[in-house]
Each structure stands twice: as structure tokens, then as C-alpha cells.
Amino acid sequence: MKKDIHPDYRTVVFKDVSSDTNFLTRSCIRTTDTITLEDGNEYPLYKINVSSASHPFYTGQKMLVDTAGRVEKFRQRYKKGAKKD
């Protein structure tokens, strides 16, 4: 096996900002943020938006989609460019 070509794995905390859940695992991801957990140790922190703690597939909860609001925003945004007959 060649030396110095493999990534340096270390313990990293992935924080799901949607559900405020922490996952402690090993990764080679680089980050400048740190967090101190309940065990008193400081770990590198990587923030994520979706994980198994917040994704509807894993939680069984349906997401509320405001389609009427999206349609109205679209119409308001592009109403100015529409030609009047």
C-alpha cells in the first residue's frame, strides 16, 4: 500500500440544523468549526441541512408544501413582464 495517499480520518460531529441533532462519526471532511459535546471533548463540526433525523422518508412525517403561495409569488414576480391585450 502506498504511503501518504490515504485521507486522515478523524472523529467529526455532523449537526443537522433542521432537527438540532448531532451525529458523532469518523470522516475525512475538513472544517474550521468546532463543538464541545456532553463528554467534554471538542470535535470538528460540520453542519448539514437534512439527515435521517429530519428527512420525511425516515421520520414518517409529510412536509407541508405551500403550492398556492408559490404560484402567487410566481404570478406576482412575472406579472410586470406580461403583455396586456
WOZILIN-V254133 format. One record per residue. N is the residue number from 1. NEAR is the number of other C-alpha atoms within 10 Angstrom. Layout:
[[N	NEAR] [N	NEAR]]
//
This chain:
[[1	5] [2	5] [3	5] [4	7] [5	7] [6	9] [7	9] [8	11] [9	12] [10	14] [11	14] [12	22] [13	24] [14	20] [15	20] [16	19] [17	14] [18	14] [19	14] [20	11] [21	14] [22	18] [23	14] [24	14] [25	11] [26	13] [27	14] [28	12] [29	14] [30	13] [31	11] [32	7] [33	11] [34	13] [35	15] [36	12] [37	12] [38	7] [39	6] [40	8] [41	8] [42	13] [43	17] [44	18] [45	22] [46	19] [47	15] [48	12] [49	12] [50	14] [51	18] [52	12] [53	16] [54	18] [55	16] [56	13] [57	11] [58	10] [59	10] [60	9] [61	10] [62	9] [63	9] [64	6] [65	8] [66	8] [67	9] [68	9] [69	10] [70	11] [71	11] [72	10] [73	12] [74	11] [75	12] [76	10] [77	10] [78	9] [79	10] [80	9] [81	7] [82	8] [83	6] [84	5] [85	3]]
//
